[in-house]
Amino acid sequence: MKEYIERRAEEVARYIVRSNATVRETAKRFGISKSTVHKDITERLLKIDPVLAKEARKVLEINKSERHIRGGMATRAKYLNSVPGCRGTRKKL
């Protein structure tokens, strides 16, 4: 494996562990694709630094388990800000 790929994989993992970042946030921060972030953590880093890979993987698993909540919050915010008269509560029938 090329040295710059190993370095990137370690930097990406350290960033994820330090900031509890999602794959999407990490990809944007490093200017790489989400697929590359995922491959760096799940495959490449295991060969370079298994302990760091395990820590990063743990953060990604937590983020994965919470993503449905973040999606719901984003949808709610979208409608609260864009739909006139919407206050985020249901009307009683």
C-alpha positions in Angstrom: 0.0 0.0 0.0 1.3 3.5 -0.8 2.5 5.6 2.0 0.2 8.5 1.4 -2.8 6.2 1.6 -1.7 4.8 4.9 -1.1 8.3 6.2 -4.6 9.4 5.1 -6.2 6.4 6.6 -4.6 7.1 10.0 -5.5 10.8 9.8 -9.1 10.0 8.9 -9.4 7.6 11.8 -7.9 10.0 14.3 -10.3 12.7 13.1 -13.3 10.4 13.5 -12.3 9.3 17.0 -11.4 12.8 18.1 -14.5 14.6 16.8 -17.1 11.7 16.7 -17.6 12.7 13.0 -19.8 10.9 10.6 -18.5 9.4 7.4 -20.1 12.3 5.4 -18.6 15.0 7.6 -15.2 13.2 7.4 -15.4 12.9 3.6 -16.2 16.6 3.3 -13.4 17.6 5.7 -10.7 15.6 3.8 -12.1 16.1 0.3 -12.6 12.4 -0.4 -15.6 10.3 -1.1 -17.7 8.5 1.6 -16.7 5.2 0.0 -13.0 6.0 0.5 -13.5 7.0 4.1 -15.4 3.7 4.7 -12.7 1.6 2.9 -9.9 3.4 4.8 -11.5 2.5 8.2 -12.9 -0.9 7.5 -10.1 -2.5 5.4 -6.9 -0.5 5.1 -6.6 0.7 8.7 -7.0 -2.9 10.0 -3.6 -3.8 8.4 -1.9 -0.6 9.6 -3.2 0.0 13.1 -5.9 -2.5 14.4 -6.4 -0.7 17.7 -7.1 2.7 16.0 -9.3 0.9 13.5 -11.4 -0.6 16.3 -11.8 2.8 18.0 -12.9 4.5 14.7 -15.2 1.6 13.9 -16.9 2.0 17.3 -17.6 5.7 16.6 -19.0 4.8 13.1 -21.3 2.1 14.5 -22.7 4.6 17.1 -23.3 7.2 14.3 -24.9 4.5 12.1 -27.3 3.6 15.0 -28.3 7.3 15.4 -28.6 8.3 11.8 -32.4 7.8 11.6 -32.8 10.3 14.4 -30.6 12.9 12.7 -32.6 12.3 9.5 -35.9 13.0 11.3 -34.5 16.1 12.9 -33.3 17.4 9.5 -36.7 16.8 7.9 -38.5 18.5 10.8 -36.1 21.5 10.5 -36.7 21.7 6.8 -40.5 21.9 7.2 -40.3 24.3 10.1 -38.2 26.7 8.0 -39.8 26.3 4.6 -43.5 25.6 5.0 -45.5 28.7 5.9 -47.7 28.2 8.9 -46.0 25.0 9.9 -45.1 25.0 13.6 -44.0 21.4 13.9 -47.1 20.2 15.7 -49.9 18.1 14.5 -53.5 19.4 14.5 -56.0 17.5 16.5 -58.9 16.1 14.6 
